[in-house]
Amino acid sequence: MTTADSVPTPSETPNDTPLLRLKRVAIDTYRENVAYLHRDCAIYRAEGFQALSKVEIRANGRRILATLNVVDDACIVDRDQLGLSEDAFAQLGVDDGHPTRVSQAEPPSSIPALHRKIAGERLSHDDYHAIVKDIAEHRYSKIELTAFVVATNQGEMDREEIYGLTDAMAAVGRKLDWLAHPVVDKHCVGGIPGNRTSMLVVPIVAAHGMLCPKTSSRAITSPAGTADTMEVLANVEPPFERLSEIVREHRACLAWGGTSDLSPADDVLISVERPLSIDSPGQMVASIISKKVAAGSTHLLLDIPVGATAKVRTIPDAQRLRKLFEFVAKRMGLTIDVVITDGRQPIGNGIGPVLEARDVMWVLQNDHRAPHDLRQKALRLAGRMLEFDPDVRGGDGYAIARDILESGRALAKMKAIIEAQGAKPFNPDAPELAPLSYEVLAKRDGIVTSIDNLQLARIARLAGAPKVQGAGVDMLHKLGDSVRAGEPLYRVYAAYSADLAFAQQASERSSGFILGETVTETRQFVEF
């Protein structure tokens, strides 16, 4: 495996500004570099700095760009200190107290292109490369980032623009080459609680012998991401060099992608998109494809769940999104297989890291308690991925995947990956769930005709997931099940009484379940 890193060109600003002592300010500014100067600092007065302006910080031959905040409290930073937020301090990579210089930063060269996009104009390939380069180098403030995200969302980029954005995002940061073919990956566009299929697909595919270096995200607005659930079983943040060794030895990994520096501009954009709940098709395609290309993948299986409360609501929407993914992937040299799946309800029974880890291990162990829907979906996806192997005939993948799972080879591979990454104690038969719980009961006899993904995810998050690993929702019924009045629909776990109360209030307003009179009420939904 080889890597290529993109390193910003050092500033030409002369080192004649006075030195300040660096201070780590323990504030998480979420993907934004923030610097702090005291209002009475001599440099602040002499340089004519303004709050929220961009500054350049240099120390020990390294430099970063940051947004300036001005403080009046010497407890935060003194007159001879320069404070840096957690992200900025880590990026500069020097010790507390190290002498540093600060100066005005040059405005981003891509700002005129941003203004044209705000005005609704179509941008060129070079425009997107300039904008993304400035974003990756933290030259954009949060205000400018927000303007870009909103402009590209409202202006609906055309296919060539989306390709330009994707190519630009893949071009900055680390790029991997595993010196192998094919290198396979699997991704879901999201929106479905549970749905922890990656933790089943990866060991199945790796047990077959295919290379599947899976780096996943942590949850931002969901009750758990793949990395959150895997973290119940193993360390998901091994050093990058160790991660490479694991992939070479075991043909796979299941790790957090935040330390890999793959398509770093995407991480910066996500920090703005998620709070705004903006996830336009163009931005989604650019985000996913750029990460996979930068990670060295040659083949991608993409899962698009469709349902009334999923991220993609209708089959026509899914088909349009599939065509967009296929167009951009082809331009980027990535082979893609898009699968449209049933997103009417959560996949598996558990929603939350520990509960989802329990479901995954039960499936791998071929336990009779394993959720049938999680098992079947994972086998279907794994079968499609196995068919990327030129030695596997089309249509044979499912049977091969099922044999790998039922023979115990997938479990053995998963245990090997867990051990290599650093195993944590976990017993799926006695998982460490949060100590407080309550049950949501059916208010009438009936048949489950609808389940609200968004509401159940919200209840699980209010209960404390994913920060509290043992918090979440354990579903006891699925679509089509008959229930009696007073029978529990699901059980909620929380670690703190306040979290339990918030979750309980939400479930009292809406349980997320709709009960009908007859089974035929479920037939309005399309099976796909």
C-alpha positions in Angstrom: 0.0 0.0 0.0 1.2 3.5 -0.8 0.0 6.9 0.2 0.2 10.4 -1.2 -0.3 13.4 1.1 -1.3 16.9 0.0 0.7 19.4 2.0 -0.3 23.1 1.9 2.4 25.5 0.6 4.0 27.3 3.6 3.1 31.0 4.0 5.5 33.6 2.6 4.8 35.9 5.6 8.1 37.0 7.1 8.8 35.8 10.7 9.0 39.3 12.1 5.9 39.4 14.2 6.4 39.0 18.0 6.2 35.6 19.6 3.3 34.4 21.8 3.1 31.4 24.1 0.8 28.7 22.8 -2.0 27.7 25.1 -4.4 24.7 24.5 -7.9 25.9 25.2 -10.1 22.9 25.9 -13.0 23.8 23.7 -14.3 21.4 21.0 -15.2 23.7 18.1 -16.3 20.7 15.9 -14.0 20.7 12.8 -13.3 24.5 13.0 -9.9 25.9 13.9 -10.4 28.7 16.4 -7.7 30.9 17.8 -8.1 33.1 21.0 -6.3 36.4 21.7 -6.7 38.7 24.7 -8.2 42.1 23.8 -5.2 43.8 25.5 -2.6 41.7 23.6 -0.1 44.0 21.9 -0.3 42.1 18.6 -4.1 42.2 18.6 -3.9 46.1 18.8 -1.0 46.5 16.4 -2.2 44.2 13.7 -5.7 45.5 13.6 -7.3 42.1 14.0 -11.1 41.7 14.1 -13.1 39.0 15.7 -14.1 36.2 13.3 -11.3 37.2 10.9 -8.9 34.6 9.5 -5.4 34.4 11.0 -2.3 32.3 10.2 -0.5 30.7 13.1 3.1 29.4 12.6 5.3 27.3 15.0 8.2 25.0 14.5 8.0 25.2 10.7 4.3 24.3 10.6 1.3 26.6 10.0 -2.5 26.5 10.3 -5.3 28.8 9.6 -7.9 29.7 12.2 -10.9 31.9 12.9 -10.0 34.5 15.6 -12.1 34.9 18.8 -11.3 37.9 21.1 -11.5 37.3 24.9 -11.4 39.6 27.9 -10.8 37.0 30.5 -7.1 36.2 31.3 -8.2 32.8 32.6 -8.8 31.8 29.0 -5.7 33.4 27.5 -3.3 36.0 28.9 -1.9 39.0 27.1 1.2 37.1 26.0 -0.6 33.9 24.9 -2.3 32.6 21.8 -5.0 30.1 22.5 -6.0 27.3 20.2 -9.2 25.1 20.2 -8.8 21.3 20.5 -8.8 20.7 16.7 -6.4 23.6 15.9 -4.0 22.6 18.7 -3.9 19.0 17.4 -3.3 20.2 13.8 -0.4 22.5 14.8 1.3 19.6 16.5 3.5 21.4 19.1 3.5 21.5 22.9 1.7 23.8 25.2 3.8 26.9 25.8 5.6 26.6 22.5 6.5 30.1 21.0 4.2 30.9 18.1 3.6 33.7 15.6 0.2 35.0 14.4 -0.6 37.2 11.4 -3.4 38.2 9.1 -4.3 35.4 6.7 -4.7 36.0 3.0 -8.3 35.8 1.9 -9.2 32.6 0.1 -8.5 32.8 -3.7 -11.7 30.9 -4.4 -14.1 33.5 -2.9 -15.1 35.0 -6.3 -16.2 31.5 -7.4 -18.2 31.1 -4.2 -19.9 34.4 -4.9 -20.8 33.3 -8.4 -22.3 30.1 -7.0 -24.3 32.1 -4.4 -25.6 34.1 -7.4 -26.8 30.8 -9.0 -24.1 30.4 -11.7 -22.7 27.1 -12.8 -19.1 26.5 -11.7 -16.3 24.9 -13.6 -14.2 21.9 -12.7 -11.3 24.3 -11.8 -13.7 26.4 -9.6 -14.6 23.4 -7.5 -10.9 22.4 -7.2 -10.0 25.9 -5.9 -12.9 26.0 -3.5 -12.3 22.5 -2.1 -8.6 23.2 -1.7 -9.3 26.3 0.4 -11.9 24.4 2.4 -9.4 21.6 3.2 -6.8 24.1 4.2 -9.4 25.7 6.6 -9.3 29.0 4.8 -13.1 29.2 4.9 -14.9 30.5 8.0 -18.1 28.7 9.1 -20.1 31.5 7.6 -18.4 31.0 4.2 -18.8 27.2 4.5 -22.5 27.6 5.2 -22.9 29.9 2.2 -21.3 27.3 0.0 -23.4 24.4 1.4 -26.6 26.4 1.0 -25.8 27.6 -2.5 -24.9 24.2 -3.8 -28.1 22.8 -2.2 -30.5 25.5 -3.5 -28.8 25.8 -6.9 -29.0 22.0 -7.6 -25.7 21.3 -9.2 -25.8 19.5 -12.6 -24.1 16.2 -13.2 -20.8 17.7 -14.4 -20.7 20.0 -11.4 -21.2 17.1 -9.0 -18.4 15.2 -10.8 -16.2 18.3 -10.4 -16.9 18.6 -6.7 -16.3 14.8 -6.2 -13.0 14.9 -8.1 -11.8 17.9 -6.1 -12.7 16.3 -2.8 -10.9 13.1 -3.7 -7.8 15.0 -4.8 -7.0 16.6 -1.4 -5.7 14.7 1.6 -4.4 11.2 1.7 -4.9 8.8 -1.2 -4.4 5.1 -0.8 -3.3 2.4 -3.2 -3.6 -1.2 -1.8 -1.7 -2.6 -4.9 -4.6 -5.1 -5.2 -7.6 -5.7 -7.4 -10.5 -5.7 -6.7 -10.6 -3.6 -3.5 -14.3 -3.7 -2.4 -16.3 -1.6 -0.1 -19.9 -1.2 1.0 -21.9 1.9 2.0 -25.4 2.8 2.9 -26.8 6.3 2.3 -28.3 6.0 5.9 -31.5 6.9 7.6 -32.4 3.5 8.9 -31.8 2.7 12.6 -30.0 -0.6 13.3 -29.0 -1.7 9.8 -25.6 -2.8 11.0 -25.0 -4.9 7.9 -21.4 -3.7 7.3 -20.2 -5.6 10.4 -21.6 -8.8 8.8 -20.7 -8.2 5.2 -17.1 -7.3 5.8 -16.1 -10.6 7.6 -18.1 -12.6 5.0 -16.3 -11.0 2.1 -12.9 -11.1 3.8 -13.4 -14.8 4.6 -13.9 -15.4 0.9 -10.5 -13.7 0.4 -11.5 -10.3 -1.0 -9.8 -7.1 0.2 -12.3 -5.0 2.2 -10.6 -2.2 4.2 -13.7 -0.7 5.8 -13.5 2.7 7.4 -16.8 4.0 8.8 -18.2 7.1 10.4 -19.4 7.8 13.9 -22.9 8.8 14.5 -23.7 12.5 14.3 -27.5 12.6 14.2 -28.2 8.8 14.4 -28.2 6.5 17.5 -25.1 4.7 16.3 -22.7 4.5 13.4 -20.8 1.4 12.4 -17.7 2.7 14.2 -19.7 3.3 17.4 -21.1 -0.3 17.4 -17.7 -1.8 16.4 -16.2 0.1 19.3 -18.2 -2.0 21.7 -16.2 -5.0 20.5 -12.7 -3.6 19.6 -10.6 -0.5 19.3 -11.6 1.4 16.2 -8.8 4.0 16.3 -5.6 2.1 15.8 -2.7 4.0 14.3 -2.9 4.2 10.5 0.2 2.1 10.0 -1.2 -0.6 12.3 -4.5 -0.5 10.4 -2.6 -1.1 7.2 -0.9 -4.2 8.7 -4.3 -5.5 9.8 -5.7 -5.2 6.3 -2.8 -6.9 4.8 -3.0 -9.8 7.3 -6.7 -10.3 7.6 -7.9 -8.8 4.3 -10.2 -6.4 6.2 -10.7 -3.9 9.0 -13.7 -2.2 10.7 -12.3 1.1 11.9 -13.2 4.8 12.3 -12.2 6.8 9.3 -11.6 10.1 11.0 -7.9 9.6 11.5 -7.2 8.5 7.9 -7.3 12.0 6.3 -9.3 10.7 3.4 -11.2 13.5 1.6 -10.7 15.9 4.5 -12.8 18.7 2.9 -15.8 16.3 3.2 -15.4 16.2 7.0 -15.4 20.0 7.1 -18.5 20.3 5.0 -20.3 17.7 7.0 -19.7 19.8 10.1 -22.0 22.4 8.5 -24.4 20.1 6.6 -25.5 18.0 9.6 -26.6 20.9 11.9 -28.5 22.4 9.0 -30.0 19.0 8.1 -28.9 19.5 4.5 -28.0 16.4 2.5 -28.8 17.1 -1.1 -28.3 14.4 -3.7 -25.2 16.2 -5.2 -23.5 16.6 -1.9 -24.3 13.1 -0.8 -22.8 11.6 -4.0 -19.7 13.8 -3.8 -19.2 12.9 -0.1 -19.5 9.1 -0.6 -17.7 8.7 -3.9 -14.8 10.9 -3.0 -14.1 9.0 0.3 -14.2 5.6 -1.5 -11.9 6.7 -4.3 -9.5 8.3 -1.8 -9.5 5.1 0.2 -8.3 3.1 -2.8 -11.6 1.2 -3.4 -12.1 -0.1 -7.0 -15.6 -1.6 -6.4 -18.5 -0.2 -4.3 -21.8 -1.8 -3.3 -24.2 1.0 -2.4 -27.4 0.4 -0.3 -30.3 2.9 -0.8 -33.1 2.1 1.6 -36.5 3.5 0.6 -39.4 4.2 3.0 -41.8 6.8 4.2 -39.5 7.8 7.1 -36.2 6.9 5.4 -33.7 9.4 3.9 -35.0 8.4 0.4 -38.8 8.4 0.5 -39.9 7.0 -2.9 -38.7 4.5 -5.6 -38.5 7.2 -8.3 -36.2 9.3 -6.0 -34.1 6.2 -5.4 -33.8 5.5 -9.1 -32.7 9.1 -9.8 -30.2 8.9 -7.1 -28.9 5.6 -8.4 -28.3 7.1 -11.9 -26.5 10.0 -10.4 -24.2 7.7 -8.4 -23.6 5.6 -11.4 -22.7 8.6 -13.6 -20.2 10.1 -11.1 -18.7 6.7 -10.2 -18.0 5.9 -13.8 -16.3 9.2 -14.3 -14.2 8.6 -11.3 -13.2 5.1 -12.4 -15.1 3.3 -9.7 -17.2 0.2 -10.4 -20.5 0.5 -8.5 -23.5 -1.8 -7.9 -26.5 0.1 -6.4 -29.1 -2.0 -4.5 -32.5 -0.4 -3.5 -33.7 -2.0 -0.3 -36.7 -1.9 2.0 -36.4 1.0 4.4 -39.9 1.0 6.0 -38.6 0.0 9.4 -35.4 -0.4 11.4 -33.2 -3.4 10.5 -32.4 -5.7 13.4 -33.9 -5.4 16.9 -31.4 -3.2 18.6 -31.0 0.5 18.2 -27.8 1.7 20.0 -24.2 0.5 20.1 -24.5 -2.4 22.6 -27.8 -3.6 21.3 -26.6 -3.5 17.7 -23.4 -5.4 18.6 -25.5 -8.1 20.3 -27.6 -8.5 17.1 -24.4 -8.7 14.9 -22.8 -11.3 17.1 -25.9 -13.4 17.2 -26.1 -13.4 13.4 -22.4 -14.4 13.2 -22.9 -17.2 15.7 -26.0 -18.5 13.8 -28.0 -18.0 17.1 -31.7 -18.7 16.8 -32.3 -15.3 18.5 -30.6 -13.4 15.7 -32.8 -10.9 13.8 -34.0 -12.5 10.6 -34.2 -9.3 8.7 -30.6 -8.3 9.6 -29.3 -11.7 8.6 -31.1 -11.8 5.3 -30.2 -8.3 4.2 -26.5 -8.8 5.1 -26.4 -12.1 3.1 -28.0 -10.4 0.1 -25.5 -7.5 0.2 -22.6 -9.8 0.8 -23.7 -11.9 -2.1 -23.7 -8.9 -4.4 -20.2 -7.9 -3.2 -18.9 -11.4 -3.7 -20.0 -11.2 -7.4 -17.3 -8.4 -7.8 -15.0 -11.4 -7.8 -14.4 -12.4 -11.4 -14.3 -16.1 -10.4 -17.9 -15.9 -8.9 -20.7 -16.3 -11.4 -23.6 -13.8 -11.3 -26.3 -15.1 -9.1 -24.0 -17.4 -7.1 -23.0 -14.9 -4.5 -25.9 -15.3 -2.1 -25.3 -19.1 -1.7 -21.6 -18.5 -1.2 -22.2 -15.9 1.5 -24.7 -18.1 3.3 -22.2 -21.0 3.3 -19.5 -18.7 4.7 -21.8 -17.5 7.5 -23.3 -20.9 8.3 -19.9 -22.7 8.4 -18.6 -20.3 11.0 -15.9 -18.9 8.8 -17.4 -15.4 9.0 -17.4 -15.6 12.8 -13.8 -16.7 12.8 -12.8 -13.9 10.5 -14.7 -11.3 12.7 -12.9 -12.6 15.8 -9.6 -12.3 14.1 -10.3 -8.7 13.1 -11.5 -7.9 16.6 -8.3 -9.4 18.2 -6.1 -7.6 15.7 -7.7 -4.2 16.4 -7.7 -4.8 20.2 -10.6 -6.8 21.6 -12.8 -5.6 24.4 -14.8 -7.9 26.6 -18.3 -8.5 25.3 -20.9 -11.2 25.9 -23.9 -11.0 23.5 -25.9 -13.2 25.9 -25.4 -10.7 28.7 -24.6 -7.4 27.2 -23.9 -4.4 29.5 -27.1 -2.4 29.0 -27.8 0.9 30.7 -29.4 0.2 34.1 -32.6 2.2 33.7 -35.4 1.0 31.4 -39.1 1.3 30.6 -41.4 -0.4 28.1 -43.7 1.2 25.5 -46.9 -0.7 25.5 -49.5 -1.1 22.7 -52.7 0.9 23.5 -55.0 -1.4 21.5 -55.1 -4.8 19.8 -53.9 -4.7 16.2 -51.3 -5.4 13.6 -48.2 -3.3 13.2 -48.8 -1.5 9.9 -46.2 1.3 10.1 -43.0 2.1 12.1 -41.4 5.6 12.1 -37.7 5.3 11.7 -37.1 8.9 12.6 -39.1 8.8 15.9 -37.4 5.6 17.1 -34.0 7.0 16.3 -34.9 10.2 18.2 -36.1 8.2 21.2 -32.8 6.2 21.2 -30.7 9.3 21.1 -32.8 11.0 23.9 -32.1 7.9 26.0 -28.3 8.5 25.6 -27.2 6.6 22.5 -24.5 6.6 21.1 -22.5 8.4 23.8 -23.9 5.9 26.4 -23.1 2.6 24.7 -25.7 0.6 26.6 -28.5 3.1 25.9 -31.0 2.7 23.1 -34.2 0.9 22.0 -34.7 -2.9 21.9 -37.6 -3.6 19.4 -39.9 -6.5 20.3 -42.2 -6.3 17.3 -41.9 -5.6 13.5 -44.2 -4.8 10.6 -47.0 -7.4 10.3 -46.8 -8.6 13.9 -50.1 -9.0 15.8 -50.1 -7.4 19.2 -52.5 -7.2 22.1 -53.3 -4.1 24.2 -50.8 -3.7 27.0 -48.2 -5.8 25.2 -44.7 -4.2 25.0 -43.7 -2.8 21.5 -40.2 -2.0 22.5 -38.0 -1.5 25.6 -35.9 1.7 26.2 -32.6 1.7 28.1 -30.9 4.8 29.6 -28.1 5.4 32.1 -29.5 8.6 33.6 -32.9 9.4 35.0 -33.1 12.7 33.0 -32.3 10.8 29.7 -35.0 8.2 30.6 -37.5 11.0 31.3 -36.8 12.8 28.0 -37.1 9.5 26.0 -40.3 8.6 27.9 -41.9 11.9 27.1 -41.0 11.6 23.4 -42.5 8.0 23.2 -45.7 9.2 25.0 -46.2 11.9 22.4 -45.6 9.3 19.6 -44.6 5.7 20.0 -43.5 5.5 16.4 -45.8 2.5 15.9 -49.1 2.5 14.0 -51.5 -0.4 14.6 -54.2 -1.4 12.1 -57.1 -3.7 11.9 -56.0 -6.3 9.4 -52.8 -7.7 7.7 -53.9 -6.2 4.4 -53.0 -2.7 5.7 -49.3 -3.6 5.3 -49.7 -4.5 1.6 -49.7 -0.9 0.5 -46.0 -0.9 0.8 -43.8 -2.1 -2.1 -41.4 -5.0 -1.5 -38.1 -4.6 -3.2 
